[in-house]
């Protein structure tokens, strides 16, 4: 099921599926039979079955992802623009 989810259109689902597969492969390599964490496998069953059966009942979050990306980039843009604004203010002050 996780191998099929690696081709999911949602980036977050794709990433989590790859992480789960990596974890399962690591468990096989390390010969771990079970983990101490309890995971309720029925929580996401409908979601996964819908994808495996090629249904499109999963939610799309493309717009929210773009908004999140802009919110993450904004501080960097301001940080990089500050020196230019400072120099512009200095030049304008000397020009007066």
KAJONOR-V444771 format. One record per pair of residues at least 24 apart in sequence whose ideal C-beta (glycine too) atoms are under 10 Angstrom apart, sorted by the first residue. I is the first residue (numbers start at 0). J is the second residue. If there is no record, write none. Layout:
i | j
I | J
I | J
//
This chain:
i | j
0 | 43
0 | 44
0 | 47
0 | 48
0 | 50
0 | 51
1 | 47
3 | 47
3 | 50
3 | 51
3 | 53
4 | 46
4 | 47
4 | 50
4 | 51
6 | 50
7 | 47
7 | 50
7 | 57
8 | 50
8 | 55
8 | 57
8 | 59
8 | 61
9 | 50
9 | 57
9 | 58
9 | 59
9 | 60
9 | 61
9 | 64
10 | 60
10 | 61
10 | 64
11 | 60
11 | 64
12 | 46
12 | 47
12 | 50
12 | 57
12 | 60
16 | 47
16 | 50
//
